[in-house]
Amino acid sequence: MERERPGASADQSGKTMPPPEAWVGQEVVLKTTEALSTDLGASNPVRLEDVNDRGVVVLVARHPDRGHPHRYFYPWGVVGWIRPAEEDERAS
């Protein structure tokens, strides 16, 4: 079964959060529902490049195994959650 694209939602405090499209160009943290060879875990911020009906594209600037940036596509079916990176998580 295919997962639905997320829209605006409420955080734990009940405050409405914008949909992922609002975060394009910003650093985000995402967690996949499956173990993937490109999965960097939920602790590594990545730059959100694109959001569409099929999934998200992220730019990994500091990949642990590669010296240069790489883009990855994650279909909605494997995106467990996505959120803006907190200040202390952002790459300097």
N, C-alpha and C positions, 0 to 999 in steps of 0.2 A: 504494500500500500504506500502510495506517495504522500509525503508530508506536505502540508499547506504552507505557503509563504507567510511569515509573520507580519503583522501590522503593528500599529501603535498598541502598547500594552502598559499596564501599571506595574511599578516596582513594588518592593516590600512595604514601602511607606504609603502606597496608594497613589503616589504621584505619577501622572501619565508620562510615559517615555515615548519619544518619536519612533517611527519605524526605521529599520536599518538604512533605507535610502538617505535619510538625513545625516548619516555618518560617513558617507562617501568622501574620501580624501582625508579622513581622520584615522587615528590609531584605534583599533578595536581588539578585543580578546574574544576568541571563539573556541568552542569545545565541540568536537565531533562525537557522534553516537557510536562510531566504530573505530577500531584501531586501523589507521591508514598509514601508508609509508610516508605521506607528507604531513601527518599530524604532528604539530609542534607542541601540543598540550595547551591547556588553558592559561598557562602563566606567561606566555610569550605574546606581546602585542604585535600586531601586523597592521599594515595600512590597507583599509578597505578601498578597493579600486572600482568595483561595480557591484550592483545589486539588480537582479532581474527575476523573472518568474521561474527560472530554472535553478538559481542559486546565487552564490557570491564569488567574486574574484578578489583575492588578497595578494598584496605584494609583501614578500618576506625580505626585508632589507638585510637582516643579519642571520642568515641560516647557519646553524651550527656546523653543517657539513660542507657548505659552499661559501666561497669568498665574495660572490656577487649576488645581487637581488634576483629573486625568482618569483614568478606569478603562479598562483594555484587557484583552481576552480573547485569549489565545494558545492555539490548539489544540495538543495534543501533537505533531501532525504537523509543526509548524514550530519547536518548541522543541528547539534543538540541545543545550543544557545549561542547568542552573540550579544555583546554589549560594548559600549565605549570603554576604552582603557582608562583606568584611574591615573591620576598625576604621577604616583610613585611607580606605576608599571610602564610608563612611556619611555621609549628609548631616548637617550640624550644625544 
